[in-house]
Amino acid sequence: MGPLKGYRVIEMAGIGPAPFCAMLLADLGAEVIRVERREKIDLGVSGRAPKYEVLLRGRKSIAVDVKSAAGQDVVKRLVKDADALIEGFRPGVMERLGLGPDDLATINRRLVFGRMTGFGQDGPMAPRAGHDINYIALSGVLNHIGRAGEPPLHPLNLVGDYGGGGMYLAFGLVCAILEAQKSGQGQVVDACMIDGSASLMAMVHGMWSEGVWREERGTNMLDSGAPWYDCYETKDGKWVSIGSIEKRFYADLIARLGLGGEKLPAQHDRAGWPVLRARFTEIFKSKTRSDWENVFEGSDACFAPVLAISEVAAHPHNAQRGTFVTRDGVQQPAPAPRFSRSVPAMGAPPRDSGADTHSVMAAVGFSDAEIAGLEKAGVVGAAGF
């Protein structure tokens, strides 16, 4: 089940990008054991039933008091035969717990130690708290998302937390695990959301250096500046998207809109963009979204309806591919990407915190008596007692 079957990852419980990384690895077949804290902590969100914690699917859960020496020993025994560990604490926290990279390397020299932070492990801002919006602000991404003359528009927490954070951590972990198979040695993967989101801007940096990308937000081809790469409202108050960049695709757009006989500004004439935008706005407002889907059926104009989360699973393309699944009444994305032989399958539903404490500890060699003693001492057990 999945190309990562047979690999074991220990996840120190956190929020956002680190759990997303762990979900990706679990979706692709890795055995992921999530080490929860025993004490309640403020995560800034209200408690939810486990089934709604989609990011926590596909793994086992053990709750450990990692501030105690006995709890630290539990983690060390989990790590002994693991391929990787994921942590998303501030710099220095794992070291203070006696669970830093150097500590664990003495137990498992091939362990890959994955670190997920916003500001990185060093630098003047490394110790500070932050969230996605702050990291993509500092990396230069946020300033370039939004319309001209309007404030920057933060794109959910997709660019910092997940694209520049969890995804880069997952990529780094797999790369380091592959290297460890050759060298026999693990290493630290420093995944920083500023670094990752900056990396996502590589093409824009090249265009800006060339002088073809303006620093002013909302004035460029991909940032809502170009009228032929934007979203338009339809007659029924819904929206459609067009991305007709290439000449032949733009020609198809103009033909489908019925504008072939009009004298319009050239596609790349920036001075004429307001004229094109006004005309496109008027035309798209004349039909419903469904009407436009029919008009652009089979088209290469780079058109797609803008779907709400309640609509995505039912769209014929998504439905045929099984892009979304529903489990226990919770809609969620299916594992991605896809493989021809090692077919990923979504693992077990999200578990109650600490639900697998006994079975996980037994699997790594703890006796029933040891487990009972640690439970009695409050070192392991259910989380949030």
KEKE-3310 file (N, C-alpha, C; in steps of 0.2 Angstrom, whole numbers, plus 5000, padded with zeros to 4 digits):
npx = (5004:5005:5020:5029:5028:5033:5042:5045:5040:5041:5031:5031:5019:5010:5004:4996:5008:5018:5009:5003:5013:5016:5003:5004:5015:5010:4998:5005:5009:5018:5022:5016:5019:5011:5016:5008:5005:5003:4997:4984:4984:4984:4979:4973:4961:4945:4940:4938:4929:4938:4936:4935:4947:4956:4969:4976:4974:4977:4987:4995:4992:5000:5001:5011:5021:5032:5040:5045:5058:5056:5046:5053:5062:5053:5050:5063:5064:5055:5061:5071:5071:5066:5064:5063:5060:5048:5047:5040:5043:5048:5065:5077:5069:5067:5080:5082:5073:5081:5080:5085:5094:5107:5106:5097:5104:5114:5106:5100:5109:5106:5094:5083:5081:5068:5064:5052:5049:5044:5053:5065:5080:5090:5096:5090:5076:5072:5068:5055:5037:5025:5014:5007:5004:5013:5025:5025:5024:5037:5045:5042:5031:5018:5016:5014:5002:4986:4974:4977:4980:4973:4974:4986:4982:4979:4982:4973:4980:4989:5001:5012:5011:5008:5011:5025:5029:5025:5025:5038:5045:5041:5047:5060:5063:5061:5071:5082:5081:5083:5096:5102:5101:5111:5123:5122:5120:5110:5103:5100:5085:5081:5067:5060:5047:5049:5060:5054:5043:5048:5056:5046:5043:5052:5052:5045:5055:5065:5058:5056:5069:5073:5065:5052:5042:5032:5034:5023:5008:4996:4997:5002:5005:5001:4995:4982:4983:4983:4969:4965:4969:4961:4947:4929:4913:4897:4881:4872:4878:4889:4906:4919:4934:4948:4963:4970:4984:4993:4995:4987:4977:4972:4966:4956:4948:4943:4935:4926:4919:4913:4918:4926:4924:4925:4935:4948:4960:4977:4982:4993:4995:4997:4992:4979:4973:4963:4952:4949:4947:4935:4926:4926:4921:4908:4903:4904:4895:4883:4878:4874:4885:4884:4879:4891:4900:4895:4897:4911:4914:4925:4935:4951:4954:4958:4949:4939:4926:4923:4923:4914:4918:4908:4904:4914:4917:4907:4909:4910:4923:4932:4924:4925:4939:4940:4945:4941:4935:4923:4922:4915:4905:4913:4920:4934:4951:4957:4972:4987:5002:4998:5001:5008:5010:5012:5000:4993:4983:4970:4973:4969:4955:4956:4962:4957:4967:4981:4975:4982:4992:4995:4997:5006:5017:5019:5023:5036:5043:5040:5035:5020:5019:5028:5021:5009:5014:5020:5008:5001:5009:5007:5014:5012:4997:4980:4977:4977:4972)
npy = (4994:5009:5019:5021:5011:5002:5010:5020:5033:5045:5056:5071:5079:5093:5108:5112:5114:5103:5092:5091:5087:5075:5068:5067:5058:5047:5045:5040:5028:5026:5021:5030:5037:5046:5057:5062:5076:5075:5084:5097:5109:5126:5128:5138:5135:5129:5113:5098:5084:5069:5064:5075:5080:5080:5081:5073:5060:5042:5038:5031:5034:5040:5045:5055:5061:5071:5079:5072:5061:5048:5048:5054:5043:5034:5040:5039:5025:5023:5029:5021:5011:5019:5028:5041:5057:5069:5086:5101:5112:5127:5133:5124:5118:5104:5100:5104:5095:5084:5077:5080:5082:5077:5070:5059:5053:5045:5034:5030:5030:5032:5040:5052:5068:5079:5096:5108:5124:5142:5153:5147:5138:5147:5164:5181:5181:5169:5163:5168:5169:5165:5165:5158:5169:5179:5173:5172:5185:5190:5183:5188:5184:5188:5201:5202:5196:5199:5213:5227:5242:5238:5230:5218:5201:5187:5170:5159:5147:5141:5144:5146:5138:5125:5123:5129:5125:5111:5103:5105:5100:5086:5083:5085:5076:5063:5064:5064:5052:5043:5046:5042:5029:5025:5031:5027:5036:5047:5064:5082:5089:5105:5113:5127:5139:5152:5150:5140:5146:5156:5149:5145:5156:5157:5158:5170:5179:5178:5184:5197:5201:5202:5212:5211:5209:5218:5227:5232:5227:5217:5220:5212:5198:5186:5190:5195:5206:5205:5204:5193:5182:5179:5180:5180:5187:5179:5178:5173:5176:5168:5162:5161:5155:5161:5157:5162:5162:5158:5162:5155:5150:5161:5166:5156:5159:5172:5169:5161:5169:5177:5188:5189:5198:5211:5226:5225:5229:5224:5208:5209:5222:5233:5245:5244:5234:5238:5241:5228:5221:5227:5224:5209:5207:5212:5203:5190:5192:5191:5178:5163:5153:5140:5140:5146:5135:5126:5133:5133:5120:5107:5116:5124:5136:5137:5137:5136:5132:5141:5133:5130:5123:5114:5110:5103:5089:5083:5087:5082:5078:5078:5068:5057:5054:5052:5062:5067:5060:5054:5051:5044:5054:5065:5076:5075:5077:5064:5053:5060:5061:5050:5033:5020:5007:5006:5009:5022:5022:5028:5029:5024:5032:5048:5047:5046:5055:5047:5035:5023:5020:5009:4998:5003:5004:4991:4986:4990:4984:4986:4979:4972:4975:4986:4995:4997:5002:5014:5020:5022:5030:5042:5045:5040:5038:5043:5058:5075:5075)
npz = (5000:4994:4990:5001:5010:5024:5029:5044:5053:5066:5073:5082:5090:5083:5075:5060:5047:5050:5054:5042:5033:5039:5036:5022:5021:5027:5019:5008:5012:5023:5040:5052:5068:5079:5092:5105:5116:5134:5142:5141:5128:5122:5106:5099:5092:5094:5102:5092:5086:5083:5069:5061:5060:5048:5044:5053:5049:5046:5055:5070:5087:5101:5118:5128:5142:5138:5145:5156:5162:5160:5150:5140:5138:5132:5120:5114:5113:5104:5093:5090:5079:5069:5053:5052:5060:5064:5069:5075:5084:5092:5089:5098:5108:5107:5110:5123:5129:5129:5117:5105:5089:5090:5102:5098:5088:5094:5097:5085:5071:5058:5058:5051:5054:5055:5054:5057:5055:5055:5054:5053:5059:5063:5064:5067:5069:5073:5086:5087:5088:5075:5061:5046:5038:5042:5038:5024:5021:5025:5016:5004:4996:5000:4997:4983:4980:4976:4971:4961:4969:4980:4997:5001:4998:5008:5004:5010:5021:5013:5006:5014:5026:5020:5006:5006:5017:5024:5013:5008:5018:5018:5006:5008:5019:5012:5003:5011:5018:5007:5004:5016:5015:5007:5013:5026:5037:5046:5045:5048:5043:5039:5037:5033:5033:5027:5018:5010:5004:4998:4988:4980:4973:4963:4949:4947:4953:4943:4932:4937:4939:4926:4922:4917:4926:4936:4951:4957:4964:4957:4943:4934:4923:4930:4942:4943:4935:4921:4909:4903:4911:4924:4935:4932:4935:4934:4926:4936:4948:4951:4947:4935:4928:4918:4909:4898:4891:4880:4863:4854:4862:4867:4856:4854:4866:4863:4852:4857:4866:4857:4851:4840:4829:4833:4835:4845:4858:4857:4863:4872:4875:4887:4889:4884:4892:4902:4893:4887:4899:4904:4893:4894:4906:4905:4895:4901:4911:4905:4904:4913:4924:4921:4908:4902:4904:4895:4883:4883:4882:4878:4874:4872:4878:4891:4902:4917:4928:4943:4957:4972:4989:4992:4980:4973:4974:4966:4953:4936:4931:4943:4950:4942:4943:4956:4965:4977:4993:5004:5021:5035:5034:5032:5020:5011:5003:4992:4993:4986:4976:4962:4959:4948:4951:4966:4974:4982:4997:5007:5024:5041:5050:5058:5075:5092:5103:5109:5108:5104:5112:5121:5112:5103:5111:5115:5103:5101:5111:5125:5140:5147:5160:5161:5154:5161:5173:5169:5164:5176:5183:5176:5165:5152:5142:5139:5131:5136:5150)
capx = (5000:5009:5027:5033:5026:5039:5046:5042:5041:5039:5029:5030:5012:5010:4998:4998:5013:5021:5004:5001:5018:5015:4998:5007:5019:5005:4994:5009:5011:5023:5019:5017:5016:5010:5017:5004:5007:4998:4993:4980:4988:4980:4980:4970:4955:4941:4941:4934:4929:4943:4935:4936:4954:4958:4977:4978:4972:4982:4992:4993:4992:5002:5001:5017:5023:5039:5044:5048:5063:5053:5043:5059:5064:5048:5052:5069:5063:5051:5065:5077:5070:5062:5068:5063:5056:5046:5045:5038:5043:5053:5072:5080:5065:5069:5087:5080:5070:5085:5078:5088:5097:5113:5104:5094:5109:5117:5102:5099:5113:5103:5088:5083:5078:5065:5062:5048:5048:5042:5058:5071:5083:5094:5093:5087:5069:5071:5065:5049:5031:5022:5010:5008:5003:5019:5031:5025:5025:5044:5048:5040:5026:5011:5015:5012:4995:4980:4973:4980:4976:4970:4979:4988:4977:4983:4979:4972:4987:4991:5008:5017:5010:5007:5016:5032:5031:5024:5027:5045:5048:5040:5052:5067:5063:5061:5078:5087:5080:5086:5103:5104:5101:5118:5128:5121:5119:5105:5105:5094:5082:5079:5062:5058:5042:5051:5064:5050:5038:5053:5058:5040:5043:5058:5050:5044:5061:5068:5055:5057:5076:5073:5062:5046:5038:5032:5033:5016:5003:4990:4999:5006:5001:4998:4993:4976:4984:4980:4962:4964:4971:4958:4940:4924:4907:4892:4874:4869:4882:4894:4912:4923:4941:4951:4970:4972:4990:4996:4991:4981:4972:4968:4961:4950:4944:4940:4930:4920:4916:4909:4922:4930:4922:4926:4942:4950:4967:4981:4982:4999:4995:4995:4987:4973:4970:4956:4947:4948:4943:4928:4922:4926:4916:4901:4901:4903:4889:4877:4876:4876:4891:4882:4879:4898:4903:4893:4901:4918:4915:4930:4939:4958:4954:4960:4943:4936:4921:4926:4919:4914:4920:4902:4903:4920:4917:4902:4911:4912:4930:4934:4921:4928:4946:4940:4949:4938:4932:4919:4923:4911:4902:4918:4923:4942:4955:4961:4979:4990:5000:4996:5007:5005:5010:5012:4994:4991:4976:4970:4974:4964:4953:4960:4961:4958:4974:4983:4972:4986:4997:4997:4999:5013:5023:5021:5026:5043:5047:5038:5031:5013:5020:5031:5016:5005:5018:5020:5001:5000:5013:5005:5019:5008:4990:4976:4980:4972:4968)
capy = (5000:5016:5018:5022:5006:4999:5016:5022:5040:5047:5063:5075:5082:5100:5110:5115:5111:5097:5087:5090:5083:5068:5066:5065:5052:5042:5043:5036:5021:5026:5020:5036:5036:5053:5057:5068:5078:5073:5090:5101:5115:5131:5128:5144:5133:5125:5106:5095:5077:5067:5063:5081:5082:5077:5081:5068:5053:5037:5036:5029:5040:5039:5051:5054:5066:5071:5083:5068:5057:5042:5050:5055:5036:5031:5043:5036:5018:5023:5031:5017:5008:5023:5031:5049:5060:5076:5090:5108:5116:5132:5130:5122:5114:5096:5099:5105:5089:5078:5073:5084:5077:5074:5065:5053:5050:5040:5029:5028:5035:5034:5044:5058:5073:5084:5101:5112:5131:5147:5157:5143:5136:5152:5171:5185:5180:5162:5162:5172:5166:5168:5161:5158:5176:5182:5170:5173:5192:5191:5180:5192:5182:5191:5208:5201:5193:5204:5217:5234:5247:5235:5227:5211:5196:5181:5164:5154:5146:5136:5145:5146:5131:5118:5123:5131:5121:5104:5100:5105:5095:5080:5082:5085:5070:5058:5065:5062:5045:5040:5047:5038:5022:5025:5033:5024:5041:5052:5071:5086:5093:5112:5115:5134:5141:5157:5147:5136:5150:5160:5145:5144:5162:5157:5160:5178:5182:5178:5189:5203:5203:5203:5218:5210:5208:5224:5226:5234:5221:5217:5224:5208:5193:5181:5192:5198:5212:5203:5203:5186:5178:5181:5177:5184:5185:5177:5181:5170:5177:5163:5164:5157:5157:5160:5158:5161:5165:5157:5165:5151:5149:5168:5166:5152:5163:5178:5166:5158:5175:5180:5195:5189:5203:5217:5228:5225:5230:5218:5204:5211:5229:5234:5251:5242:5230:5240:5240:5221:5219:5229:5220:5203:5208:5213:5197:5185:5194:5190:5171:5159:5149:5133:5142:5146:5129:5123:5137:5132:5113:5105:5121:5125:5143:5137:5139:5132:5136:5142:5129:5130:5117:5110:5107:5100:5082:5081:5089:5075:5077:5076:5062:5051:5052:5051:5067:5068:5055:5055:5046:5046:5061:5071:5076:5076:5075:5058:5054:5062:5060:5043:5029:5015:5001:5007:5013:5024:5021:5032:5025:5024:5038:5051:5043:5049:5056:5042:5029:5017:5020:5002:4994:5005:5003:4984:4984:4992:4981:4987:4974:4975:4978:4992:5000:4998:5006:5021:5023:5023:5036:5047:5046:5039:5037:5047:5065:5080:5072)
capz = (5000:4994:4989:5007:5014:5027:5032:5050:5055:5072:5073:5088:5089:5082:5071:5053:5042:5052:5053:5034:5031:5041:5032:5015:5021:5029:5013:5003:5015:5029:5046:5056:5075:5082:5099:5108:5123:5139:5145:5137:5126:5118:5099:5095:5089:5098:5101:5087:5086:5079:5062:5057:5060:5042:5044:5057:5046:5043:5059:5076:5092:5108:5122:5132:5145:5136:5150:5161:5160:5158:5144:5135:5136:5128:5113:5112:5111:5097:5088:5089:5073:5064:5048:5052:5065:5063:5075:5073:5089:5091:5090:5105:5112:5107:5114:5131:5131:5128:5111:5099:5084:5093:5107:5095:5083:5097:5097:5078:5068:5052:5059:5048:5059:5051:5058:5053:5058:5051:5053:5053:5065:5066:5062:5072:5071:5074:5092:5088:5086:5069:5057:5039:5035:5043:5035:5017:5021:5025:5010:4998:4993:5001:4994:4976:4979:4977:4965:4961:4973:4986:5001:5000:5000:5010:5001:5016:5024:5008:5003:5019:5030:5017:5000:5007:5024:5025:5007:5007:5023:5016:5000:5011:5022:5008:5000:5016:5019:5002:5005:5022:5013:5004:5018:5033:5042:5045:5045:5050:5038:5041:5033:5035:5028:5023:5013:5005:5001:4994:4983:4976:4969:4959:4942:4948:4954:4937:4928:4940:4937:4918:4920:4914:4931:4940:4958:4959:4965:4952:4937:4930:4919:4934:4948:4941:4931:4914:4909:4901:4917:4929:4936:4930:4938:4928:4927:4942:4954:4951:4944:4930:4928:4912:4909:4890:4890:4874:4857:4851:4867:4868:4850:4856:4870:4859:4847:4861:4868:4851:4850:4834:4824:4836:4835:4852:4859:4856:4870:4877:4875:4894:4889:4882:4896:4905:4888:4887:4905:4904:4888:4896:4912:4902:4891:4906:4915:4901:4904:4919:4924:4917:4901:4900:4904:4889:4878:4883:4882:4873:4872:4874:4880:4898:4906:4921:4933:4950:4961:4980:4992:4992:4973:4970:4973:4961:4946:4933:4931:4950:4952:4938:4945:4964:4969:4984:4996:5010:5026:5041:5033:5031:5014:5011:4997:4992:4993:4980:4969:4961:4956:4944:4955:4973:4974:4989:5000:5013:5030:5046:5051:5064:5081:5098:5106:5114:5108:5102:5117:5123:5106:5100:5116:5115:5097:5102:5116:5132:5143:5149:5167:5161:5151:5166:5177:5166:5164:5183:5184:5172:5159:5146:5143:5135:5131:5139:5156)
cpx = (5004:5016:5031:5031:5033:5043:5042:5044:5038:5037:5027:5024:5013:5004:5001:5003:5016:5016:5003:5007:5017:5009:5000:5010:5014:5001:4998:5012:5015:5019:5021:5014:5017:5011:5013:5007:5001:4994:4989:4984:4983:4983:4977:4963:4951:4942:4936:4934:4934:4942:4935:4943:4958:4966:4980:4977:4978:4987:4990:4995:4994:5003:5007:5019:5031:5043:5048:5053:5061:5049:5048:5062:5059:5049:5058:5069:5059:5056:5070:5077:5067:5067:5068:5059:5054:5044:5044:5038:5048:5060:5074:5076:5066:5076:5086:5077:5075:5084:5080:5091:5103:5111:5101:5099:5113:5113:5101:5103:5110:5096:5088:5078:5075:5062:5058:5047:5046:5049:5065:5074:5088:5092:5090:5080:5067:5067:5057:5043:5029:5017:5011:5009:5010:5025:5031:5025:5033:5047:5046:5035:5019:5010:5013:5006:4990:4979:4976:4976:4973:4975:4981:4983:4980:4979:4978:4979:4990:4999:5013:5017:5011:5012:5023:5034:5031:5026:5035:5048:5047:5046:5059:5068:5064:5068:5083:5087:5084:5094:5106:5105:5108:5123:5128:5120:5113:5107:5098:5091:5078:5074:5059:5053:5044:5055:5059:5046:5042:5055:5052:5040:5049:5057:5049:5050:5065:5065:5056:5064:5077:5069:5055:5040:5038:5031:5027:5012:4998:4991:5002:5002:4997:4995:4986:4977:4981:4973:4961:4967:4968:4951:4935:4917:4902:4885:4871:4873:4887:4900:4915:4930:4944:4959:4973:4978:4993:4992:4986:4976:4968:4963:4955:4945:4940:4934:4924:4916:4912:4912:4926:4929:4924:4934:4944:4958:4971:4982:4988:5000:4993:4990:4980:4969:4963:4951:4944:4944:4936:4923:4921:4921:4909:4899:4900:4897:4883:4875:4878:4882:4890:4882:4887:4902:4901:4896:4908:4919:4920:4935:4946:4959:4957:4955:4941:4931:4925:4921:4920:4916:4914:4901:4908:4920:4912:4904:4913:4919:4933:4931:4924:4935:4946:4944:4947:4935:4928:4920:4919:4908:4907:4921:4930:4945:4957:4968:4982:4998:4998:5001:5004:5005:5009:5006:4993:4984:4976:4969:4968:4961:4957:4958:4961:4965:4975:4980:4976:4992:5000:5000:5005:5018:5025:5025:5034:5047:5045:5034:5024:5014:5023:5026:5011:5008:5018:5013:5000:5003:5011:5009:5016:5001:4986:4978:4974:4968:4968)
cpy = (5006:5014:5019:5017:5003:5004:5018:5029:5042:5055:5066:5080:5090:5102:5112:5111:5104:5091:5086:5086:5076:5064:5063:5059:5046:5040:5039:5030:5021:5024:5026:5036:5044:5053:5063:5070:5076:5078:5094:5107:5120:5131:5134:5142:5129:5117:5103:5087:5074:5066:5069:5083:5078:5076:5075:5060:5049:5036:5034:5035:5037:5045:5050:5061:5067:5075:5079:5064:5051:5043:5051:5048:5033:5033:5040:5029:5018:5025:5026:5013:5012:5026:5038:5051:5067:5080:5098:5113:5122:5130:5129:5118:5107:5095:5099:5099:5083:5074:5077:5079:5073:5068:5058:5050:5045:5034:5026:5033:5036:5038:5050:5063:5079:5089:5106:5119:5136:5151:5153:5142:5142:5159:5174:5184:5173:5160:5164:5167:5169:5163:5162:5165:5180:5179:5172:5181:5193:5188:5183:5190:5186:5197:5207:5197:5198:5208:5224:5238:5244:5231:5220:5206:5189:5175:5159:5153:5141:5137:5144:5139:5125:5118:5124:5128:5114:5100:5099:5100:5088:5078:5081:5078:5064:5058:5062:5055:5041:5040:5043:5031:5020:5026:5030:5029:5046:5059:5075:5089:5099:5114:5122:5137:5148:5155:5144:5141:5154:5156:5144:5151:5162:5160:5168:5182:5183:5184:5196:5206:5205:5210:5217:5209:5215:5223:5228:5228:5222:5220:5219:5202:5188:5183:5196:5204:5211:5201:5196:5181:5180:5178:5182:5182:5183:5179:5179:5171:5173:5166:5159:5160:5156:5161:5157:5165:5165:5160:5161:5150:5155:5168:5162:5156:5169:5175:5164:5164:5179:5187:5195:5195:5210:5219:5229:5227:5224:5215:5207:5218:5231:5240:5249:5237:5232:5239:5232:5219:5221:5225:5213:5203:5208:5207:5192:5186:5192:5183:5168:5155:5143:5135:5142:5140:5125:5127:5134:5124:5111:5110:5121:5132:5143:5140:5134:5136:5136:5139:5130:5123:5112:5107:5103:5093:5079:5083:5083:5073:5074:5069:5056:5049:5051:5055:5068:5062:5057:5049:5048:5053:5067:5071:5078:5074:5068:5059:5056:5062:5052:5040:5023:5008:5001:5011:5015:5023:5025:5027:5026:5031:5041:5048:5048:5050:5051:5035:5022:5017:5013:4998:4996:5004:4996:4982:4986:4989:4982:4982:4977:4978:4985:4997:5002:5003:5014:5024:5025:5030:5043:5049:5045:5037:5041:5054:5069:5078:5078)
cpz = (5000:4994:4995:5012:5017:5030:5038:5052:5062:5072:5080:5086:5088:5078:5065:5049:5044:5051:5046:5031:5033:5038:5025:5016:5023:5023:5008:5006:5021:5035:5050:5063:5077:5090:5102:5115:5128:5141:5139:5135:5122:5111:5095:5092:5094:5097:5096:5088:5081:5071:5058:5057:5054:5042:5048:5055:5045:5048:5066:5081:5099:5112:5127:5135:5143:5140:5155:5158:5157:5151:5138:5133:5132:5121:5110:5110:5105:5091:5085:5082:5068:5059:5049:5058:5063:5069:5072:5079:5088:5092:5097:5109:5113:5111:5121:5133:5131:5122:5105:5095:5086:5098:5104:5090:5087:5098:5090:5074:5061:5052:5055:5052:5056:5056:5054:5057:5053:5049:5052:5059:5068:5062:5067:5074:5072:5080:5092:5085:5079:5066:5050:5036:5036:5039:5027:5016:5021:5019:5004:4994:4993:4998:4986:4975:4981:4971:4966:4965:4979:4991:4999:5002:5002:5008:5006:5019:5019:5006:5008:5023:5026:5011:5002:5013:5023:5019:5006:5012:5021:5010:5003:5015:5018:5005:5005:5018:5013:5002:5011:5020:5010:5009:5024:5038:5040:5045:5047:5044:5041:5036:5036:5030:5024:5017:5008:5001:4996:4987:4978:4971:4964:4952:4942:4949:4947:4932:4931:4938:4930:4917:4917:4919:4935:4947:4961:4959:4960:4946:4932:4927:4924:4940:4948:4937:4923:4914:4907:4905:4923:4930:4935:4933:4932:4930:4933:4948:4955:4947:4940:4930:4921:4913:4902:4889:4883:4868:4855:4856:4868:4862:4851:4861:4867:4855:4851:4864:4863:4850:4844:4829:4827:4835:4842:4852:4858:4863:4875:4877:4882:4894:4888:4887:4900:4900:4888:4893:4906:4899:4891:4902:4910:4899:4896:4910:4911:4901:4911:4918:4920:4910:4898:4900:4897:4883:4877:4883:4877:4871:4875:4876:4887:4902:4911:4926:4940:4955:4969:4983:4992:4985:4970:4969:4968:4954:4942:4932:4938:4952:4948:4941:4953:4967:4976:4987:5002:5015:5033:5041:5032:5024:5014:5004:4998:4992:4986:4981:4968:4958:4953:4947:4962:4974:4981:4991:5006:5019:5035:5047:5057:5070:5087:5101:5111:5113:5106:5107:5118:5117:5103:5104:5116:5109:5097:5108:5123:5134:5145:5156:5166:5158:5157:5171:5175:5165:5171:5185:5181:5166:5152:5147:5138:5136:5134:5145:5161)
residu = (MET:GLY:PRO:LEU:LYS:GLY:TYR:ARG:VAL:ILE:GLU:MET:ALA:GLY:ILE:GLY:PRO:ALA:PRO:PHE:CYS:ALA:MET:LEU:LEU:ALA:ASP:LEU:GLY:ALA:GLU:VAL:ILE:ARG:VAL:GLU:ARG:ARG:GLU:LYS:ILE:ASP:LEU:GLY:VAL:SER:GLY:ARG:ALA:PRO:LYS:TYR:GLU:VAL:LEU:LEU:ARG:GLY:ARG:LYS:SER:ILE:ALA:VAL:ASP:VAL:LYS:SER:ALA:ALA:GLY:GLN:ASP:VAL:VAL:LYS:ARG:LEU:VAL:LYS:ASP:ALA:ASP:ALA:LEU:ILE:GLU:GLY:PHE:ARG:PRO:GLY:VAL:MET:GLU:ARG:LEU:GLY:LEU:GLY:PRO:ASP:ASP:LEU:ALA:THR:ILE:ASN:ARG:ARG:LEU:VAL:PHE:GLY:ARG:MET:THR:GLY:PHE:GLY:GLN:ASP:GLY:PRO:MET:ALA:PRO:ARG:ALA:GLY:HIS:ASP:ILE:ASN:TYR:ILE:ALA:LEU:SER:GLY:VAL:LEU:ASN:HIS:ILE:GLY:ARG:ALA:GLY:GLU:PRO:PRO:LEU:HIS:PRO:LEU:ASN:LEU:VAL:GLY:ASP:TYR:GLY:GLY:GLY:GLY:MET:TYR:LEU:ALA:PHE:GLY:LEU:VAL:CYS:ALA:ILE:LEU:GLU:ALA:GLN:LYS:SER:GLY:GLN:GLY:GLN:VAL:VAL:ASP:ALA:CYS:MET:ILE:ASP:GLY:SER:ALA:SER:LEU:MET:ALA:MET:VAL:HIS:GLY:MET:TRP:SER:GLU:GLY:VAL:TRP:ARG:GLU:GLU:ARG:GLY:THR:ASN:MET:LEU:ASP:SER:GLY:ALA:PRO:TRP:TYR:ASP:CYS:TYR:GLU:THR:LYS:ASP:GLY:LYS:TRP:VAL:SER:ILE:GLY:SER:ILE:GLU:LYS:ARG:PHE:TYR:ALA:ASP:LEU:ILE:ALA:ARG:LEU:GLY:LEU:GLY:GLY:GLU:LYS:LEU:PRO:ALA:GLN:HIS:ASP:ARG:ALA:GLY:TRP:PRO:VAL:LEU:ARG:ALA:ARG:PHE:THR:GLU:ILE:PHE:LYS:SER:LYS:THR:ARG:SER:ASP:TRP:GLU:ASN:VAL:PHE:GLU:GLY:SER:ASP:ALA:CYS:PHE:ALA:PRO:VAL:LEU:ALA:ILE:SER:GLU:VAL:ALA:ALA:HIS:PRO:HIS:ASN:ALA:GLN:ARG:GLY:THR:PHE:VAL:THR:ARG:ASP:GLY:VAL:GLN:GLN:PRO:ALA:PRO:ALA:PRO:ARG:PHE:SER:ARG:SER:VAL:PRO:ALA:MET:GLY:ALA:PRO:PRO:ARG:ASP:SER:GLY:ALA:ASP:THR:HIS:SER:VAL:MET:ALA:ALA:VAL:GLY:PHE:SER:ASP:ALA:GLU:ILE:ALA:GLY:LEU:GLU:LYS:ALA:GLY:VAL:VAL:GLY:ALA:ALA:GLY:PHE)
# end
